[in-house]
Amino acid sequence: MSTVDVGAGWRRNAALFVTGQTVSLFGSMIVQYVVMWYVTLQTRSAIAVALYAVAAFLPQGVVSIFGGTFADRVNRKALIIAADTSTALATLGLAFLMMNGVTDLWVILVACAVRSVGAGFQQPTVQAVIPQLVPQEHLLRINGLFQTIQSGLALLAPAVAGAVFGAFGIVPAFFIDVVTALLGVGVLLLVTVPTLDAVAGRTTGFREDLVEGARFIQHHAFIRWLMVLFAVIIVLTGSPSFVTPLLITQEWGGEVWLLTALEIAFSVGMLLGGVAVSTLLAKRSRIRLIVLSSFGFGVFSLGLGLAPELWVFYALMFLFGAMIPIFSAPFMTLLQEAVPPEMQGRVFSYVTIVMALSFPLGMVAFGPIADALGVRALLVGTGVLALVVTGVAVLVPSGRSAMRAAAASTPPAEVAAQVEAEVDAG
């Protein structure tokens, strides 16, 4: 695999990049919470929440097809700045509309869709930039640290969102997002991002690049296995988690503080999980962490559907949140280690597509099920399915080879080649 010379000042660059992106993400998190709560409290309908999920994630998934390819063809720093700026402008426009009394659901959904387009360019590009800034031997630690910082902000974001939304309404939260986006862009301007030789000398067409990314995933058994497992876990546990605020509202009341407490429990779990990945688990097998957290998602989703008391529900959301960085940091690190730098934008675009499309498509199915059978039945059913699918994943040829590589303590950079060689040998 080709490598990138990150330079002697990589720590400064990485610190500035992580700082700028988490500041920008903080404002986006606040908007995500307040809009989700606003739709939940105003409609009390799983279908309306599903429509919000579609607007917030479907455009991102569609645009990510092009976003990652652009990330492999243009200056990645400039692409992130353009995406962040356009998202801030969409938020500012929605704020002015709602200040003037335009509060129709479809207007909010359109604004969410525009924001989602910006995220479709930004997210795969951010993941592709990190290996340009960080030496390979520090990738898991930096990814875990990035996840920990984001989790800390995720802990703060619902508290800030709840305080602002409860005291002043939804519009002030939009202005916070605009300010944090501008700050993120300002910090990013200070970061030096190396230009890849493959980008500077690219002669292939856009369509060829896009197809090449899909072929790369299809022809590499280990990458394909990771992507399929990721997609299934996101669909079966990510989408139903979007309706947990609805369950709180239906069974324990519609006060904002109850929804805030739910998000704080989830975010504390993410924070501690991120700390564990960047410290205690930094030397552990990436593959084992992914499989362990996949089983954890199924167990805790099932538990959420059966929780008899509110405090039990919060405790399970804490544990569910802890599984997020234990899954995502090793997953991203394995891809960064196994995929050549000049291909990473395209590959991470498909990661973003999976993540973005699985939420709205899952909610299209799960929203009506939640309204018809109840949120609890949905959580139980998807938890059981997640356990079954994870069990199957470790039994298929790619999964068995990956587990053997983990048991043999195969160096991370060699895992993909070993799995693919074993699968090709039959």
C-alpha positions as CSV (number, residue, x, y, z in Angstrom):
1,M,0.0,0.0,0.0
2,S,1.3,3.4,-0.8
3,T,1.9,5.8,2.0
4,V,1.9,9.6,2.7
5,D,4.8,11.5,4.2
6,V,2.9,13.3,7.1
7,G,5.9,15.4,8.0
8,A,7.6,16.3,11.3
9,G,4.8,18.7,12.4
10,W,2.0,16.1,12.1
11,R,1.0,16.6,15.8
12,R,0.2,20.3,15.3
13,N,-1.7,19.6,12.1
14,A,-3.6,16.8,13.6
15,A,-4.5,18.8,16.7
16,L,-5.7,21.7,14.7
17,F,-7.7,19.5,12.3
18,V,-9.4,17.6,15.1
19,T,-10.1,20.8,17.0
20,G,-11.7,22.5,14.0
21,Q,-13.8,19.6,13.0
22,T,-15.1,18.9,16.5
23,V,-16.0,22.6,17.0
24,S,-18.0,22.5,13.7
25,L,-19.6,19.2,14.7
26,F,-20.7,20.6,18.1
27,G,-23.0,23.1,16.4
28,S,-24.3,20.4,14.0
29,M,-25.1,18.2,17.0
30,I,-27.1,20.9,18.7
31,V,-29.2,21.4,15.5
32,Q,-29.7,17.7,15.2
33,Y,-31.0,17.4,18.7
34,V,-33.3,20.4,18.7
35,V,-34.8,19.6,15.3
36,M,-35.4,16.0,16.3
37,W,-37.0,17.0,19.5
38,Y,-39.1,19.7,17.8
39,V,-40.5,17.2,15.3
40,T,-41.1,14.6,18.1
41,L,-42.8,17.0,20.5
42,Q,-44.9,18.8,17.8
43,T,-46.1,15.6,16.0
44,R,-45.7,12.7,18.5
45,S,-45.6,10.5,15.4
46,A,-43.0,7.9,14.4
47,I,-43.8,8.5,10.7
48,A,-42.9,12.2,11.2
49,V,-39.7,11.2,12.9
50,A,-39.0,8.9,10.0
51,L,-39.6,11.7,7.5
52,Y,-37.0,13.8,9.5
53,A,-34.5,10.9,9.3
54,V,-35.1,10.6,5.5
55,A,-34.5,14.4,5.0
56,A,-31.5,14.4,7.3
57,F,-29.7,11.4,5.9
58,L,-30.9,10.4,2.5
59,P,-29.4,13.3,0.6
60,Q,-26.1,12.7,2.4
61,G,-26.1,9.2,1.2
62,V,-26.8,10.1,-2.4
63,V,-24.3,12.9,-2.5
64,S,-21.6,10.8,-0.8
65,I,-21.4,8.8,-4.0
66,F,-19.8,12.0,-5.5
67,G,-18.3,13.5,-2.4
68,G,-15.7,10.8,-1.8
69,T,-14.8,10.8,-5.5
70,F,-14.3,14.6,-5.4
71,A,-12.2,14.1,-2.3
72,D,-9.8,12.0,-4.4
73,R,-9.7,14.6,-7.2
74,V,-9.5,18.0,-5.6
75,N,-7.9,19.7,-2.6
76,R,-9.5,18.0,0.4
77,K,-9.1,21.0,2.7
78,A,-11.0,23.3,0.2
79,L,-13.7,20.7,-0.1
80,I,-14.3,20.6,3.6
81,I,-14.4,24.4,3.9
82,A,-16.9,24.6,1.0
83,A,-19.2,22.0,2.6
84,D,-19.1,23.5,6.0
85,T,-19.8,27.0,4.7
86,S,-22.8,25.8,2.6
87,T,-24.3,23.9,5.6
88,A,-24.0,27.1,7.8
89,L,-25.8,29.1,5.1
90,A,-28.7,26.6,5.0
91,T,-29.0,26.8,8.8
92,L,-29.0,30.6,8.7
93,G,-31.7,30.6,6.1
94,L,-33.9,28.3,8.2
95,A,-33.4,30.5,11.2
96,F,-34.6,33.6,9.4
97,L,-37.6,31.7,8.0
98,M,-38.7,30.5,11.4
99,M,-38.1,33.9,12.9
100,N,-40.7,35.2,10.5
101,G,-43.3,32.6,11.4
102,V,-42.6,29.9,8.7
103,T,-42.7,26.7,10.8
104,D,-44.2,24.2,8.4
105,L,-42.7,20.7,8.7
106,W,-41.8,20.6,5.0
107,V,-39.7,23.8,5.3
108,I,-37.7,22.2,8.1
109,L,-37.3,19.0,6.2
110,V,-36.0,20.9,3.1
111,A,-33.4,22.7,5.2
112,C,-32.3,19.5,6.8
113,A,-31.9,18.0,3.3
114,V,-29.7,20.9,2.2
115,R,-27.6,20.4,5.4
116,S,-27.4,16.7,4.6
117,V,-25.9,17.5,1.1
118,G,-23.1,19.4,2.7
119,A,-22.4,16.5,5.1
120,G,-22.3,14.1,2.1
121,F,-19.2,16.0,0.9
122,Q,-17.7,16.7,4.2
123,Q,-17.7,13.4,6.1
124,P,-15.9,11.1,3.6
125,T,-13.4,13.9,3.0
126,V,-12.6,14.3,6.8
127,Q,-12.0,10.5,7.1
128,A,-9.7,10.6,4.0
129,V,-7.7,13.5,5.4
130,I,-6.8,11.9,8.7
131,P,-4.3,9.4,7.3
132,Q,-2.7,12.3,5.4
133,L,-2.0,14.0,8.7
134,V,-1.2,11.0,11.1
135,P,1.4,8.3,10.9
136,Q,-0.1,4.8,10.5
137,E,1.1,3.5,13.8
138,H,-0.9,6.3,15.6
139,L,-4.1,6.0,13.6
140,L,-6.1,3.9,16.1
141,R,-5.1,6.2,19.0
142,I,-5.9,9.3,17.1
143,N,-9.2,7.9,15.8
144,G,-10.1,6.9,19.4
145,L,-9.1,10.3,20.6
146,F,-11.2,12.0,17.9
147,Q,-14.1,9.8,19.0
148,T,-13.5,10.6,22.6
149,I,-13.5,14.4,22.0
150,Q,-16.6,14.1,19.8
151,S,-18.3,12.0,22.5
152,G,-17.4,14.7,25.1
153,L,-19.1,17.3,22.9
154,A,-22.0,14.9,22.3
155,L,-22.3,14.9,26.1
156,L,-22.3,18.7,26.2
157,A,-24.5,19.2,23.0
158,P,-27.8,17.8,24.3
159,A,-27.4,19.7,27.6
160,V,-26.8,22.9,25.7
161,A,-29.5,22.0,23.2
162,G,-32.0,21.3,26.0
163,A,-31.2,24.5,27.8
164,V,-31.4,26.7,24.7
165,F,-34.4,24.9,23.3
166,G,-36.3,24.9,26.6
167,A,-35.6,28.5,27.4
168,F,-35.5,30.3,24.0
169,G,-36.9,27.9,21.4
170,I,-35.4,26.4,18.3
171,V,-34.1,29.4,16.4
172,P,-31.2,30.4,18.8
173,A,-29.7,26.9,18.4
174,F,-29.4,27.6,14.6
175,F,-27.3,30.7,15.3
176,I,-25.0,28.6,17.5
177,D,-24.4,26.2,14.6
178,V,-23.5,29.1,12.2
179,V,-20.9,30.5,14.6
180,T,-19.3,27.1,15.3
181,A,-19.2,26.4,11.5
182,L,-17.3,29.6,10.9
183,L,-14.9,28.9,13.8
184,G,-14.3,25.4,12.3
185,V,-13.5,26.9,8.9
186,G,-11.2,29.4,10.5
187,V,-9.2,26.7,12.3
188,L,-9.0,24.6,9.2
189,L,-7.4,27.4,7.3
190,L,-4.3,27.0,9.7
191,V,-3.9,23.3,8.8
192,T,-1.4,22.1,6.2
193,V,-2.9,19.2,4.2
194,P,-0.4,17.5,1.8
195,T,-1.6,17.1,-1.8
196,L,-1.4,13.5,-3.0
197,D,0.6,12.9,-6.1
198,A,-2.3,10.8,-7.4
199,V,-4.6,13.8,-7.1
200,A,-2.2,16.3,-8.7
201,G,-1.6,14.0,-11.8
202,R,-5.1,12.5,-12.2
203,T,-6.2,12.0,-15.8
204,T,-9.1,9.6,-15.4
205,G,-12.7,10.7,-15.6
206,F,-15.1,11.2,-12.8
207,R,-17.2,8.2,-13.7
208,E,-14.2,5.9,-13.9
209,D,-13.1,7.0,-10.4
210,L,-16.5,6.2,-9.0
211,V,-16.6,2.8,-10.6
212,E,-13.1,2.1,-9.5
213,G,-14.0,2.7,-5.8
214,A,-16.9,0.2,-6.1
215,R,-14.7,-2.3,-7.7
216,F,-12.0,-1.9,-5.1
217,I,-14.6,-2.8,-2.4
218,Q,-16.1,-5.7,-4.4
219,H,-12.7,-7.3,-5.2
220,H,-11.3,-7.1,-1.6
221,A,-12.9,-9.7,0.6
222,F,-11.9,-8.2,3.9
223,I,-13.1,-4.7,3.0
224,R,-16.3,-6.1,1.6
225,W,-16.9,-8.1,4.9
226,L,-16.3,-5.0,7.0
227,M,-18.7,-2.9,4.9
228,V,-21.5,-5.4,4.9
229,L,-21.3,-5.9,8.7
230,F,-21.2,-2.1,9.2
231,A,-24.3,-1.7,7.0
232,V,-26.3,-4.3,8.7
233,I,-25.4,-3.1,12.2
234,I,-26.3,0.5,11.3
235,V,-29.7,-0.5,9.9
236,L,-30.7,-2.9,12.7
237,T,-29.6,-0.8,15.7
238,G,-29.0,2.8,14.4
239,S,-32.4,3.4,12.8
240,P,-34.5,2.1,15.8
241,S,-32.5,4.2,18.2
242,F,-33.9,7.2,16.4
243,V,-37.4,6.4,17.9
244,T,-36.2,6.0,21.5
245,P,-37.1,9.6,22.2
246,L,-40.6,8.8,21.0
247,L,-40.8,5.9,23.5
248,I,-39.8,8.3,26.3
249,T,-42.5,10.7,25.2
250,Q,-45.2,8.0,25.0
251,E,-44.5,6.2,28.3
252,W,-42.8,8.7,30.6
253,G,-43.8,12.2,29.4
254,G,-42.9,14.9,26.9
255,E,-40.7,17.2,29.0
256,V,-37.6,18.3,27.3
257,W,-35.4,17.4,30.3
258,L,-36.4,13.7,29.8
259,L,-35.1,13.7,26.2
260,T,-32.0,15.6,27.3
261,A,-31.3,13.1,30.0
262,L,-31.6,10.3,27.4
263,E,-29.1,11.9,25.1
264,I,-26.7,12.6,28.0
265,A,-26.8,9.0,29.1
266,F,-26.0,7.9,25.5
267,S,-23.2,10.5,25.2
268,V,-21.6,9.6,28.5
269,G,-21.4,6.0,27.3
270,M,-19.8,7.2,24.0
271,L,-17.3,9.3,25.9
272,L,-16.2,6.5,28.2
273,G,-16.1,4.1,25.2
274,G,-13.9,6.5,23.3
275,V,-11.6,6.9,26.3
276,A,-11.3,3.1,26.5
277,V,-10.5,2.8,22.8
278,S,-7.8,5.4,22.9
279,T,-6.2,4.0,26.1
280,L,-7.0,0.5,27.5
281,L,-8.1,-1.0,24.2
282,A,-5.6,0.8,21.9
283,K,-3.5,-2.3,21.5
284,R,-6.4,-4.8,21.3
285,S,-7.4,-6.5,18.1
286,R,-9.5,-4.2,15.9
287,I,-11.4,-7.2,14.6
288,R,-12.3,-8.5,18.0
289,L,-13.4,-5.1,19.1
290,I,-15.7,-4.8,16.1
291,V,-17.3,-8.2,16.7
292,L,-17.7,-7.6,20.4
293,S,-19.4,-4.3,19.9
294,S,-21.7,-5.7,17.2
295,F,-22.9,-8.3,19.7
296,G,-23.2,-5.6,22.3
297,F,-25.5,-3.5,20.0
298,G,-27.8,-6.5,19.7
299,V,-27.9,-7.2,23.4
300,F,-28.5,-3.6,24.5
301,S,-31.1,-3.0,21.7
302,L,-33.0,-6.0,23.0
303,G,-32.7,-4.7,26.5
304,L,-34.1,-1.3,25.6
305,G,-37.2,-3.0,24.2
306,L,-37.7,-4.9,27.5
307,A,-36.6,-2.2,30.0
308,P,-39.3,-2.0,32.7
309,E,-38.3,1.3,34.3
310,L,-37.0,4.7,33.1
311,W,-33.7,4.4,34.9
312,V,-33.1,1.0,33.4
313,F,-33.8,2.5,29.9
314,Y,-31.2,5.2,30.6
315,A,-28.6,2.7,31.8
316,L,-29.0,0.6,28.7
317,M,-28.7,3.7,26.5
318,F,-25.4,4.4,28.3
319,L,-24.1,0.9,27.5
320,F,-25.4,1.2,23.9
321,G,-23.5,4.5,23.5
322,A,-20.3,2.9,24.8
323,M,-20.4,0.4,21.9
324,I,-20.3,3.2,19.3
325,P,-16.6,4.2,19.5
326,I,-15.6,0.6,20.3
327,F,-17.1,-0.3,16.9
328,S,-16.4,2.8,14.8
329,A,-12.8,3.6,15.8
330,P,-11.4,0.1,14.9
331,F,-13.6,0.0,11.8
332,M,-12.3,3.4,10.5
333,T,-8.7,2.5,11.4
334,L,-8.8,-0.9,9.6
335,L,-10.1,0.9,6.5
336,Q,-7.4,3.6,6.8
337,E,-4.7,0.9,7.1
338,A,-6.0,-1.4,4.4
339,V,-6.9,1.1,1.7
340,P,-4.3,3.0,-0.3
341,P,-4.3,6.8,0.4
342,E,-5.3,7.7,-3.2
343,M,-8.4,5.5,-2.9
344,Q,-9.6,6.5,0.6
345,G,-11.9,9.3,-0.5
346,R,-13.8,6.9,-2.8
347,V,-13.9,4.1,-0.2
348,F,-15.0,6.4,2.6
349,S,-17.7,7.9,0.4
350,Y,-19.3,4.4,0.3
351,V,-18.9,4.2,4.1
352,T,-20.8,7.5,4.3
353,I,-23.4,6.2,1.8
354,V,-24.0,3.1,3.9
355,M,-24.4,5.2,7.1
356,A,-26.5,7.9,5.5
357,L,-28.9,5.7,3.5
358,S,-29.3,3.0,6.2
359,F,-30.9,5.5,8.5
360,P,-33.7,6.9,6.2
361,L,-34.3,3.5,4.5
362,G,-34.4,1.8,7.8
363,M,-36.8,4.4,9.2
364,V,-39.1,4.1,6.2
365,A,-39.6,0.5,7.2
366,F,-39.3,0.9,11.0
367,G,-41.4,4.0,11.4
368,P,-44.7,2.4,10.3
369,I,-43.7,-0.7,12.3
370,A,-43.2,1.4,15.4
371,D,-46.6,3.1,15.0
372,A,-48.3,-0.2,14.3
373,L,-46.6,-2.6,16.8
374,G,-44.9,-0.1,19.2
375,V,-41.4,1.0,19.7
376,R,-40.6,-1.7,22.2
377,A,-41.5,-4.5,19.7
378,L,-39.3,-2.8,17.2
379,L,-36.3,-2.6,19.5
380,V,-36.7,-6.3,20.6
381,G,-37.0,-7.5,17.0
382,T,-34.0,-5.6,15.7
383,G,-31.9,-6.5,18.7
384,V,-32.5,-10.2,18.0
385,L,-31.7,-9.8,14.3
386,A,-28.5,-8.0,15.1
387,L,-27.3,-10.9,17.3
388,V,-28.2,-13.4,14.6
389,V,-26.5,-11.4,11.8
390,T,-23.3,-10.9,13.9
391,G,-23.2,-14.6,14.6
392,V,-23.5,-15.3,10.9
393,A,-20.8,-12.7,10.1
394,V,-18.1,-14.6,12.1
395,L,-19.0,-17.9,10.4
396,V,-18.8,-16.9,6.8
397,P,-15.4,-17.5,5.1
398,S,-14.2,-13.8,5.4
399,G,-15.3,-13.7,9.0
400,R,-13.6,-16.9,9.9
401,S,-10.4,-15.7,8.3
402,A,-10.6,-12.4,10.0
403,M,-11.0,-14.1,13.4
404,R,-8.0,-16.3,12.7
405,A,-6.0,-13.3,11.9
406,A,-7.1,-11.7,15.2
407,A,-6.2,-14.8,17.2
408,A,-2.8,-15.0,15.6
409,S,-2.1,-11.3,16.4
410,T,-1.5,-10.5,12.8
411,P,-0.2,-7.0,12.3
412,P,-3.1,-4.7,11.3
413,A,-1.5,-3.7,8.0
414,E,-1.3,-7.4,7.0
415,V,-4.8,-8.5,8.1
416,A,-6.6,-7.6,4.8
417,A,-4.0,-9.4,2.6
418,Q,-4.1,-12.5,4.8
419,V,-8.0,-12.6,4.8
420,E,-8.1,-12.1,1.1
421,A,-5.5,-14.8,0.4
422,E,-7.3,-17.3,2.6
423,V,-10.7,-16.5,0.9
424,D,-9.2,-16.8,-2.6
425,A,-7.6,-20.1,-1.7
426,G,-11.1,-21.4,-0.7
